Amino acid sequence: MTRTLVLGGTHFVGHAVVAAALARGHDVTTLTRGESGSPPPGVTARHADRTDPAALAAALGDDSWDLVVDTWSGSPRVVRDSARLLSGRAGHYAYVSSRSVYAWPIPVDADESAPVVDADPDGADSGDYAAAKRGGEFAVQRDFDGPALIARAGLILGPREDVGRLPWWLRRMAAGGPVPCPGPRDRPLQYIDARDLAVWLLDASARGVTGAFNAVSRPGHTTIGELLDLCREVTGSRAGLVWVTPEDVEAAGVSPWTELPIWLPPSGELAGLHAADVSAAYAAGLSCRPAARTVEDTWAWLRDVGEPPLRPDRPAPGMSPDAEARLLARA
């Protein structure tokens, strides 16, 4: 039986990894602070503050694992301490990083050889997400004495999303009325469902896959038009989709990505965020479910949980009524 350690495991991606590992019959251990939820039944739950190396060591004891999955987003030195502690005690280390590690602006069609930001694997959390994730990568590559997989995820969607991008669009469609939608309708999107990321992390690790990969769907896996149509459909809404151009968005002073979650203009310095070269990840077995399943399952989850908490370190997504009015006035 595969013994899997998930550093995290009660939130979004970590929870998906735990669920996928249990479905495979793994013996799963989670390490969390124990303050924001419990792992599902069948999991060995251990608790420690990972920023305290002594507490981390005490919680893990002398055990060993076949696979470690680490989702940490803060101080790189926390990843460093885990990588050092687990060297010689884990068969494979998978670290969930981000495409944010690439130097800005990220080129269209950039593969894993694109330049990355400077980072310190021994550093504290400076509030720079890109540097934190790159520092975490560096720490795993330097300090884990064994095979390691670096998953540079793009936009992550799906049930339990804790940033709130797709949930915002679902709720806005459910509310009805005219909804300003950023075009063009055929603007290609690139994202990954957290459950597909989890499955790939486990499968690739089991095959001994190593190195860094852009872990996200192919560009155009869906479009903004299809995604928002799906949001209206699954909510049973009669909302009217009012399409506006990228030029309208800019003139109205509405921000892509934050006020208009998921969407980015098709040209300019932001365009590369929906246009990564993912040929390496697909060659390594990555597969992404249809957009309809992600939207349907996220809506079902929202209806079940009501108002889930969002990450406190990210701005709440979505437009204010005033921003909507400015866009509608330009339609």
C-alpha positions as CSV (number, residue, x, y, z in Angstrom):
1,M,0.0,0.0,0.0
2,T,1.3,3.4,-1.0
3,R,2.0,5.7,2.0
4,T,1.2,9.3,1.2
5,L,1.9,12.4,3.2
6,V,0.0,15.6,2.4
7,L,1.5,18.7,3.9
8,G,-1.9,20.5,4.1
9,G,-5.0,18.5,3.2
10,T,-8.0,20.4,4.5
11,H,-8.3,23.2,2.0
12,F,-8.7,23.3,-1.8
13,V,-5.8,21.5,-3.6
14,G,-4.7,19.6,-0.5
15,H,-8.2,18.3,0.1
16,A,-8.4,17.2,-3.6
17,V,-5.1,15.3,-3.2
18,V,-6.3,13.6,-0.1
19,A,-9.5,12.5,-1.8
20,A,-7.7,11.2,-4.8
21,A,-5.2,9.3,-2.7
22,L,-7.9,7.7,-0.6
23,A,-9.7,6.7,-3.8
24,R,-6.6,4.8,-4.8
25,G,-6.4,3.0,-1.5
26,H,-3.4,4.9,-0.2
27,D,-2.5,5.1,3.5
28,V,-2.8,8.9,3.9
29,T,-1.3,11.1,6.5
30,T,-2.0,14.8,6.7
31,L,-0.1,17.5,8.5
32,T,-2.0,20.7,9.3
33,R,-2.3,23.2,12.1
34,G,-5.6,21.6,13.0
35,E,-7.4,25.0,13.1
36,S,-9.5,25.1,9.9
37,G,-11.2,21.8,9.4
38,S,-10.5,18.1,9.6
39,P,-9.5,15.6,6.9
40,P,-12.0,13.0,5.8
41,P,-12.4,9.6,7.6
42,G,-9.6,7.2,7.0
43,V,-6.8,9.7,7.2
44,T,-4.1,9.8,9.9
45,A,-4.2,13.5,11.0
46,R,-1.1,15.1,12.5
47,H,-0.9,18.7,13.7
48,A,1.9,21.2,13.8
49,D,2.7,24.7,12.9
50,R,5.1,24.2,10.0
51,T,6.9,27.5,10.7
52,D,8.2,25.8,13.8
53,P,10.8,23.2,12.7
54,A,10.9,21.5,16.1
55,A,7.1,21.1,16.1
56,L,7.2,19.8,12.5
57,A,9.8,17.2,13.4
58,A,7.9,16.1,16.5
59,A,4.7,15.7,14.5
60,L,6.3,13.6,11.8
61,G,8.4,11.5,14.1
62,D,10.5,8.8,12.5
63,D,8.0,7.6,9.9
64,S,8.6,7.4,6.2
65,W,6.4,7.7,3.1
66,D,6.4,6.7,-0.5
67,L,5.1,10.1,-1.6
68,V,4.9,13.7,-0.2
69,V,2.7,16.4,-1.7
70,D,3.3,19.9,-0.5
71,T,1.0,22.9,-1.2
72,W,2.8,25.6,0.9
73,S,2.6,29.2,-0.4
74,G,4.4,31.2,2.3
75,S,8.0,31.4,3.5
76,P,10.3,29.3,1.3
77,R,12.3,28.2,4.3
78,V,9.3,26.3,5.5
79,V,9.5,24.1,2.4
80,R,13.2,23.9,2.9
81,D,12.8,22.5,6.4
82,S,10.3,19.9,5.2
83,A,12.4,18.9,2.3
84,R,15.4,18.4,4.6
85,L,13.5,16.6,7.2
86,L,11.9,14.2,4.7
87,S,15.1,13.5,2.8
88,G,15.8,9.8,3.0
89,R,12.3,9.2,4.4
90,A,10.2,9.8,1.3
91,G,10.4,8.2,-2.1
92,H,9.1,11.2,-4.1
93,Y,8.4,14.9,-3.3
94,A,5.7,16.7,-5.3
95,Y,5.5,20.5,-4.8
96,V,2.5,22.6,-6.0
97,S,4.0,25.7,-7.4
98,S,2.6,28.3,-9.8
99,R,3.2,29.8,-13.2
100,S,3.6,33.0,-11.3
101,V,7.3,32.0,-10.9
102,Y,8.0,33.2,-14.4
103,A,9.6,36.6,-14.9
104,W,7.0,39.3,-15.8
105,P,5.5,39.7,-18.3
106,I,5.1,36.0,-19.0
107,P,5.4,35.4,-22.8
108,V,2.7,33.9,-24.8
109,D,3.4,30.2,-25.4
110,A,6.1,30.1,-22.7
111,D,7.3,26.7,-21.7
112,E,9.2,25.6,-18.6
113,S,12.4,27.1,-19.9
114,A,11.1,30.7,-19.6
115,P,13.1,32.9,-17.2
116,V,11.9,32.8,-13.6
117,V,12.0,35.4,-10.8
118,D,14.9,35.6,-8.3
119,A,14.1,33.9,-5.0
120,D,15.8,32.7,-1.8
121,P,15.0,29.2,-0.7
122,D,16.1,30.2,2.9
123,G,13.9,33.3,2.9
124,A,10.9,34.4,4.9
125,D,7.6,35.4,3.5
126,S,8.0,38.8,1.9
127,G,4.5,39.0,0.6
128,D,5.8,38.4,-2.9
129,Y,3.8,35.3,-4.1
130,A,6.0,34.7,-7.1
131,A,9.2,34.8,-5.1
132,A,7.7,32.6,-2.4
133,K,6.7,29.9,-4.8
134,R,10.0,30.0,-6.7
135,G,11.9,29.9,-3.4
136,G,9.8,26.8,-2.5
137,E,10.7,25.2,-5.8
138,F,14.4,26.0,-5.3
139,A,14.3,24.5,-1.7
140,V,12.8,21.2,-2.9
141,Q,15.3,20.9,-5.7
142,R,18.2,21.8,-3.5
143,D,17.3,20.2,-0.2
144,F,15.3,17.0,-0.9
145,D,17.6,14.1,-1.6
146,G,15.4,12.3,-4.0
147,P,13.2,12.6,-7.1
148,A,10.9,15.7,-7.1
149,L,8.1,17.0,-9.2
150,I,7.3,20.7,-9.5
151,A,3.8,21.4,-10.7
152,R,3.6,25.0,-11.9
153,A,-0.2,25.3,-11.8
154,G,-2.1,28.0,-13.5
155,L,-5.5,29.2,-12.6
156,I,-7.1,26.5,-10.4
157,L,-10.9,26.1,-10.3
158,G,-13.3,23.5,-9.0
159,P,-15.3,22.6,-5.9
160,R,-13.8,24.0,-2.6
161,E,-12.2,26.9,-4.5
162,D,-11.0,29.3,-1.8
163,V,-10.2,32.3,-3.9
164,G,-13.8,32.6,-5.1
165,R,-13.4,33.3,-8.8
166,L,-15.8,30.8,-10.4
167,P,-18.1,31.0,-7.3
168,W,-18.5,34.7,-7.9
169,W,-19.6,34.2,-11.5
170,L,-22.0,31.5,-10.5
171,R,-23.6,33.6,-7.8
172,R,-23.8,36.6,-10.1
173,M,-25.5,34.6,-12.8
174,A,-27.9,33.2,-10.2
175,A,-28.8,36.7,-9.1
176,G,-30.1,37.5,-12.6
177,G,-30.5,40.8,-14.3
178,P,-28.1,42.2,-16.9
179,V,-24.6,40.9,-16.4
180,P,-21.7,42.7,-18.1
181,C,-19.4,40.0,-19.6
182,P,-15.9,40.7,-20.9
183,G,-15.3,39.6,-24.4
184,P,-14.6,38.6,-27.0
185,R,-16.8,35.5,-26.3
186,D,-14.2,33.3,-28.0
187,R,-11.4,34.4,-25.7
188,P,-9.5,31.2,-24.9
189,L,-9.1,30.3,-21.2
190,Q,-6.6,28.0,-19.6
191,Y,-7.1,26.6,-16.1
192,I,-7.0,23.3,-14.2
193,D,-9.6,21.7,-12.0
194,A,-8.0,21.0,-8.6
195,R,-9.2,17.4,-8.8
196,D,-7.4,16.9,-12.2
197,L,-4.2,18.4,-10.7
198,A,-4.4,16.1,-7.7
199,V,-4.9,13.0,-9.9
200,W,-1.9,14.0,-12.1
201,L,0.3,14.7,-9.1
202,L,-0.3,11.2,-7.7
203,D,-0.1,9.4,-11.1
204,A,3.0,11.2,-12.2
205,S,4.7,10.7,-8.9
206,A,4.0,7.0,-8.9
207,R,5.7,6.8,-12.3
208,G,8.7,8.7,-11.0
209,V,8.2,11.8,-13.1
210,T,10.6,14.6,-12.1
211,G,11.2,18.2,-13.1
212,A,9.1,21.3,-13.5
213,F,5.9,21.3,-15.5
214,N,3.2,23.9,-16.5
215,A,0.4,22.0,-14.9
216,V,-2.7,23.5,-16.5
217,S,-5.1,22.8,-19.4
218,R,-4.3,23.5,-23.0
219,P,-5.1,27.1,-24.1
220,G,-8.7,27.2,-25.2
221,H,-9.8,24.2,-23.0
222,T,-12.9,26.5,-22.8
223,T,-13.7,30.1,-23.7
224,I,-15.0,32.9,-21.6
225,G,-18.3,32.7,-23.5
226,E,-18.7,29.0,-22.9
227,L,-17.8,29.3,-19.3
228,L,-20.3,32.1,-18.6
229,D,-23.0,30.4,-20.6
230,L,-22.4,27.3,-18.4
231,C,-22.7,29.4,-15.3
232,R,-26.0,30.7,-16.4
233,E,-27.3,27.3,-17.4
234,V,-26.4,25.4,-14.3
235,T,-27.8,28.0,-12.0
236,G,-31.1,28.0,-13.9
237,S,-30.7,31.8,-14.3
238,R,-32.5,34.1,-16.7
239,A,-29.6,36.6,-16.5
240,G,-28.9,38.6,-19.6
241,L,-25.3,38.4,-20.7
242,V,-24.2,41.8,-22.0
243,W,-20.9,41.5,-23.8
244,V,-18.4,44.3,-23.7
245,T,-15.0,44.6,-25.4
246,P,-11.6,44.7,-23.8
247,E,-11.5,48.4,-24.8
248,D,-14.7,48.9,-22.9
249,V,-13.3,47.2,-19.8
250,E,-10.2,49.4,-19.9
251,A,-12.2,52.6,-20.5
252,A,-14.5,51.8,-17.6
253,G,-11.6,51.4,-15.3
254,V,-12.6,47.8,-14.3
255,S,-9.7,45.5,-13.5
256,P,-9.2,42.1,-15.2
257,W,-8.7,39.1,-13.1
258,T,-9.9,40.7,-9.8
259,E,-13.1,42.6,-10.6
260,L,-13.6,40.4,-13.7
261,P,-12.5,37.0,-12.2
262,I,-10.8,34.5,-14.6
263,W,-10.9,36.8,-17.6
264,L,-7.8,38.6,-19.0
265,P,-7.6,40.6,-22.2
266,P,-6.4,38.7,-25.2
267,S,-3.5,41.1,-25.9
268,G,-1.0,43.0,-23.8
269,E,1.2,41.9,-20.9
270,L,-1.5,39.8,-19.3
271,A,-2.2,37.6,-22.3
272,G,0.4,35.0,-21.5
273,L,-1.5,34.0,-18.3
274,H,-4.0,32.0,-20.5
275,A,-1.4,30.9,-23.1
276,A,1.2,28.5,-21.6
277,D,2.9,25.7,-23.5
278,V,1.7,22.6,-21.7
279,S,3.0,20.0,-24.1
280,A,5.4,18.6,-21.4
281,A,2.7,18.1,-18.8
282,Y,0.3,16.4,-21.3
283,A,3.1,14.1,-22.5
284,A,3.5,13.2,-18.8
285,G,-0.1,12.2,-18.5
286,L,-2.0,15.3,-17.6
287,S,-5.7,15.2,-18.5
288,C,-8.4,17.8,-17.9
289,R,-12.2,17.2,-17.5
290,P,-14.7,19.2,-19.5
291,A,-15.5,22.6,-18.3
292,A,-19.2,21.7,-17.8
293,R,-18.2,19.2,-15.1
294,T,-16.1,21.8,-13.2
295,V,-18.9,24.3,-13.4
296,E,-21.7,21.9,-12.4
297,D,-19.7,20.4,-9.5
298,T,-18.7,23.8,-8.2
299,W,-22.3,25.0,-8.2
300,A,-23.4,21.8,-6.4
301,W,-20.8,22.4,-3.8
302,L,-21.8,26.0,-3.3
303,R,-25.4,25.1,-2.9
304,D,-24.4,22.5,-0.3
305,V,-22.0,24.7,1.8
306,G,-23.6,28.1,1.4
307,E,-21.0,30.8,2.0
308,P,-17.5,29.1,2.2
309,P,-14.6,31.1,3.7
310,L,-12.2,32.7,1.3
311,R,-8.4,33.0,1.7
312,P,-7.6,36.1,3.7
313,D,-4.4,36.7,1.7
314,R,-6.2,37.3,-1.6
315,P,-8.6,40.2,-2.5
316,A,-12.2,39.2,-2.7
317,P,-13.1,38.8,-6.4
318,G,-15.9,40.4,-8.4
319,M,-17.4,43.6,-9.5
320,S,-19.2,46.2,-7.3
321,P,-22.6,47.5,-8.6
322,D,-20.8,50.7,-9.6
323,A,-18.3,48.8,-11.7
324,E,-21.1,46.9,-13.4
325,A,-23.0,50.1,-14.1
326,R,-19.9,51.6,-15.7
327,L,-19.5,48.6,-18.0
328,L,-23.2,48.4,-18.9
329,A,-23.1,52.1,-19.8
330,R,-20.6,51.2,-22.5
331,A,-22.4,48.3,-24.0
